[in-house]
Amino acid sequence: MKAKVKHFDSGELGSSLDVALCGGELVAKFRFPHLEDGGASREMKIQLSYSIRKSRPAAVAEILGTARHIRTAASLELYVADMRITKMGGTAPVSADEYGIDMLVIEQFAYDLDIVQRHCKKCFNIPKEIEVRDRIDVRVARILLEGGIIASPTARTFTVKMTGMDSPSDRNALQNPWMLAMKTAEPYAVTIDSKTLTVGQVWVMHPQAIAINGQDAISALDAGTAEDFVVDLRPGDDQYFLLALADRPFEAHLGKGINLWSLIDVKQPDEDKMLEGWD
């Protein structure tokens, strides 16, 4: 990565180099002893300083991503005017706890939010407070925009209206699990810091959808009063239905794997039994 040199000096024991990255928003200060026989210095000291308050998600993601790469690099070489001045190598891996869970959470959220904002043509700063549900909703929105299939906490149940028509297949669906693939009437949207980001219409899907009030619906069919009867569906034994962006036919999603949330410090329900794909 390229940076602007703010300060460079060399003395008897070593050198110091201060650089500005990410448009000057991230300053990295390196202090290191002179190399001996072209070897690698293991005593380099690195100090990073930055501020992400009142910043756009794109800037936050870039700053924190760059800082993380510097902080966790297994090897690091520094050049000034194409001349290598030092090399750090053999650094032990840094765990998430050592690096800072909070910083990883903010970086993930900023990356996701930037992509969703770009799609929605809206731009606002990172919120002061980032709730777990905000992180999940924005991650789901990003995966949807990337063409993935993903479970969403907004999709615990799904309702359909009956037409009043009676058939063996309808009665079977009211009594047994069935493959659900229906478009939502309203587009999927997330609200972050009182601002709504509308992603688009989505497919609601599940291979084992179950009618919660199926027996009541059958009774309505028997009585001839089933027109506009609302059937409530749940996603089998899972907590959430699966969603996919409805910018293509449902068949285009068949055979695709299911995306997990994969969020730092968040346990996704049913993650251990998530479906591998559609047959």
NORZI-V888201 format. One record per residue. N is the residue number from 1. RES is the residue in three letters. PSI is psi in degrees with one decimal (NA if undefined). D_FIRST is the distance of its C-alpha to the first C-alpha in Angstrom with 2 decimals. Layout:
N|RES|PSI|D_FIRST ; N|RES|PSI|D_FIRST
This chain:
1|MET|145.5|0.00 ; 2|LYS|148.7|3.78 ; 3|ALA|162.8|6.68 ; 4|LYS|125.5|10.40 ; 5|VAL|123.0|12.48 ; 6|LYS|-30.9|15.48 ; 7|HIS|137.4|17.32 ; 8|PHE|126.7|17.48 ; 9|ASP|151.8|20.75 ; 10|SER|137.4|22.34 ; 11|GLY|-162.5|25.76 ; 12|GLU|-39.1|28.14 ; 13|LEU|-27.8|26.66 ; 14|GLY|-162.9|22.94 ; 15|SER|162.5|20.13 ; 16|SER|140.0|18.36 ; 17|LEU|124.1|15.03 ; 18|ASP|128.2|14.32 ; 19|VAL|154.4|11.20 ; 20|ALA|129.7|11.05 ; 21|LEU|170.6|8.53 ; 22|CYS|49.0|9.87 ; 23|GLY|23.9|12.28 ; 24|GLY|-0.5|13.40 ; 25|GLU|-19.8|14.55 ; 26|LEU|123.8|12.63 ; 27|VAL|126.0|13.29 ; 28|ALA|126.8|12.35 ; 29|LYS|120.8|15.01 ; 30|PHE|132.6|15.02 ; 31|ARG|125.0|18.48 ; 32|PHE|146.5|19.23 ; 33|PRO|163.7|22.24 ; 34|HIS|146.9|22.38 ; 35|LEU|148.0|21.89 ; 36|GLU|123.2|25.21 ; 37|ASP|34.8|25.90 ; 38|GLY|12.7|22.30 ; 39|GLY|-174.6|22.11 ; 40|ALA|133.6|19.59 ; 41|SER|131.2|19.92 ; 42|ARG|9.6|20.83 ; 43|GLU|17.6|21.56 ; 44|MET|137.1|18.30 ; 45|LYS|134.4|18.69 ; 46|ILE|130.5|16.02 ; 47|GLN|124.5|17.03 ; 48|LEU|138.2|15.30 ; 49|SER|135.3|17.07 ; 50|TYR|166.3|17.00 ; 51|SER|133.8|19.70 ; 52|ILE|12.6|20.03 ; 53|ARG|141.0|23.64 ; 54|LYS|43.6|24.77 ; 55|SER|151.9|21.49 ; 56|ARG|151.4|21.16 ; 57|PRO|-39.8|20.19 ; 58|ALA|-42.1|17.15 ; 59|ALA|-40.6|15.77 ; 60|VAL|-44.9|16.88 ; 61|ALA|-40.3|15.33 ; 62|GLU|-45.3|11.82 ; 63|ILE|-51.2|12.37 ; 64|LEU|-35.3|14.03 ; 65|GLY|-42.5|11.85 ; 66|THR|-44.4|8.75 ; 67|ALA|-39.7|11.46 ; 68|ARG|-42.3|12.96 ; 69|HIS|-40.5|10.18 ; 70|ILE|-44.9|10.07 ; 71|ARG|-32.8|13.85 ; 72|THR|7.3|14.75 ; 73|ALA|132.6|12.66 ; 74|ALA|-28.9|15.36 ; 75|SER|149.5|13.62 ; 76|LEU|126.0|10.95 ; 77|GLU|136.9|10.55 ; 78|LEU|132.2|9.94 ; 79|TYR|142.9|10.34 ; 80|VAL|120.0|12.06 ; 81|ALA|46.6|13.22 ; 82|ASP|11.5|12.49 ; 83|MET|123.7|14.57 ; 84|ARG|129.1|13.80 ; 85|ILE|-18.6|15.31 ; 86|THR|164.2|15.30 ; 87|LYS|132.2|14.75 ; 88|MET|131.9|15.62 ; 89|GLY|165.1|17.32 ; 90|GLY|20.8|20.10 ; 91|THR|135.8|19.24 ; 92|ALA|143.7|21.63 ; 93|PRO|143.4|20.48 ; 94|VAL|126.1|20.45 ; 95|SER|164.4|22.98 ; 96|ALA|-38.4|22.81 ; 97|ASP|-41.0|25.47 ; 98|GLU|-40.1|23.69 ; 99|TYR|-42.6|20.48 ; 100|GLY|105.4|22.67 ; 101|ILE|-40.1|24.29 ; 102|ASP|-40.9|24.38 ; 103|MET|-37.7|20.62 ; 104|LEU|-39.6|20.35 ; 105|VAL|-47.6|23.26 ; 106|ILE|-40.9|21.81 ; 107|GLU|-45.8|18.47 ; 108|GLN|-48.1|20.58 ; 109|PHE|-43.5|22.94 ; 110|ALA|-41.9|20.48 ; 111|TYR|-47.8|18.86 ; 112|ASP|-46.7|22.43 ; 113|LEU|-36.7|23.84 ; 114|ASP|-44.1|21.31 ; 115|ILE|-42.6|22.31 ; 116|VAL|-40.7|25.97 ; 117|GLN|-41.5|25.87 ; 118|ARG|-41.7|24.46 ; 119|HIS|-41.9|27.31 ; 120|CYS|-2.7|29.87 ; 121|LYS|43.1|28.70 ; 122|LYS|152.3|28.80 ; 123|CYS|124.7|26.41 ; 124|PHE|163.6|26.98 ; 125|ASN|161.9|25.32 ; 126|ILE|133.5|24.78 ; 127|PRO|154.1|28.28 ; 128|LYS|-37.9|29.20 ; 129|GLU|133.9|30.63 ; 130|ILE|108.5|29.31 ; 131|GLU|155.3|32.22 ; 132|VAL|-42.6|32.10 ; 133|ARG|-35.9|33.92 ; 134|ASP|-42.6|31.37 ; 135|ARG|-43.5|28.63 ; 136|ILE|-48.0|30.87 ; 137|ASP|-41.9|31.95 ; 138|VAL|-36.4|28.49 ; 139|ARG|-42.6|27.31 ; 140|VAL|-45.2|30.51 ; 141|ALA|-42.1|29.94 ; 142|ARG|-44.2|26.44 ; 143|ILE|-39.2|27.84 ; 144|LEU|-45.3|30.78 ; 145|LEU|-27.6|28.67 ; 146|GLU|5.7|26.85 ; 147|GLY|14.8|30.34 ; 148|GLY|171.7|30.86 ; 149|ILE|131.1|33.99 ; 150|ILE|147.2|33.89 ; 151|ALA|147.5|36.41 ; 152|SER|135.5|36.71 ; 153|PRO|-16.4|38.62 ; 154|THR|-10.5|39.94 ; 155|ALA|61.1|41.86 ; 156|ARG|-36.6|44.33 ; 157|THR|164.2|47.30 ; 158|PHE|139.6|48.01 ; 159|THR|143.6|51.24 ; 160|VAL|149.3|53.11 ; 161|LYS|135.6|56.40 ; 162|MET|150.8|59.21 ; 163|THR|-16.0|61.07 ; 164|GLY|-15.3|64.41 ; 165|MET|143.7|64.69 ; 166|ASP|132.4|65.80 ; 167|SER|156.7|64.88 ; 168|PRO|-37.4|64.65 ; 169|SER|-37.6|60.86 ; 170|ASP|-44.7|60.44 ; 171|ARG|-36.5|62.61 ; 172|ASN|-40.7|60.74 ; 173|ALA|-26.9|57.39 ; 174|LEU|-14.4|58.99 ; 175|GLN|-15.1|60.13 ; 176|ASN|157.9|57.43 ; 177|PRO|143.7|53.64 ; 178|TRP|160.3|52.32 ; 179|MET|116.0|49.17 ; 180|LEU|133.1|47.98 ; 181|ALA|94.0|45.78 ; 182|MET|148.5|46.32 ; 183|LYS|145.8|44.41 ; 184|THR|149.7|44.22 ; 185|ALA|-34.6|46.25 ; 186|GLU|150.0|43.56 ; 187|PRO|153.3|39.81 ; 188|TYR|133.2|37.42 ; 189|ALA|153.5|35.92 ; 190|VAL|147.4|34.20 ; 191|THR|118.1|34.77 ; 192|ILE|123.0|32.07 ; 193|ASP|44.3|32.98 ; 194|SER|13.9|36.09 ; 195|LYS|130.1|34.19 ; 196|THR|131.1|35.01 ; 197|LEU|112.8|32.59 ; 198|THR|118.8|34.65 ; 199|VAL|-46.6|33.16 ; 200|GLY|173.4|36.23 ; 201|GLN|143.1|39.26 ; 202|VAL|157.6|38.85 ; 203|TRP|137.4|40.87 ; 204|VAL|124.0|42.37 ; 205|MET|149.2|42.94 ; 206|HIS|136.9|44.46 ; 207|PRO|-11.2|46.59 ; 208|GLN|45.6|48.98 ; 209|ALA|139.6|49.66 ; 210|ILE|134.0|52.82 ; 211|ALA|116.3|55.18 ; 212|ILE|-42.6|55.75 ; 213|ASN|40.1|58.96 ; 214|GLY|-40.1|59.94 ; 215|GLN|-37.6|63.54 ; 216|ASP|-36.8|64.04 ; 217|ALA|-39.5|62.76 ; 218|ILE|-40.0|65.25 ; 219|SER|-37.3|68.00 ; 220|ALA|-37.9|67.09 ; 221|LEU|-44.1|67.36 ; 222|ASP|-34.3|70.76 ; 223|ALA|-5.3|71.92 ; 224|GLY|22.7|70.68 ; 225|THR|28.7|68.47 ; 226|ALA|-12.5|65.03 ; 227|GLU|127.1|63.95 ; 228|ASP|10.5|60.90 ; 229|PHE|131.8|61.01 ; 230|VAL|121.3|57.55 ; 231|VAL|127.1|56.30 ; 232|ASP|128.5|53.67 ; 233|LEU|147.0|51.36 ; 234|ARG|157.0|49.24 ; 235|PRO|65.1|46.61 ; 236|GLY|-130.3|48.79 ; 237|ASP|1.9|48.01 ; 238|ASP|164.2|44.41 ; 239|GLN|-29.2|43.47 ; 240|TYR|150.8|41.64 ; 241|PHE|165.7|41.93 ; 242|LEU|144.6|39.10 ; 243|LEU|151.5|37.58 ; 244|ALA|143.7|36.04 ; 245|LEU|134.3|35.37 ; 246|ALA|38.5|38.55 ; 247|ASP|3.9|37.01 ; 248|ARG|163.6|38.40 ; 249|PRO|154.4|41.60 ; 250|PHE|-36.8|41.96 ; 251|GLU|-24.5|42.50 ; 252|ALA|-18.5|38.91 ; 253|HIS|-10.3|37.88 ; 254|LEU|136.7|40.36 ; 255|GLY|-5.4|38.95 ; 256|LYS|149.4|35.52 ; 257|GLY|161.5|34.24 ; 258|ILE|129.6|34.19 ; 259|ASN|140.1|30.90 ; 260|LEU|162.1|30.83 ; 261|TRP|-41.6|29.40 ; 262|SER|49.3|27.14 ; 263|LEU|137.4|26.60 ; 264|ILE|129.3|25.87 ; 265|ASP|24.0|29.21 ; 266|VAL|126.3|31.27 ; 267|LYS|120.1|33.96 ; 268|GLN|127.1|34.85 ; 269|PRO|142.2|38.62 ; 270|ASP|15.1|39.87 ; 271|GLU|-36.5|36.49 ; 272|ASP|-14.4|38.34 ; 273|LYS|17.2|40.64 ; 274|MET|140.1|38.43 ; 275|LEU|146.3|39.52 ; 276|GLU|-25.2|37.61 ; 277|GLY|-175.9|38.46 ; 278|TRP|137.9|41.30 ; 279|ASP|NA|44.07
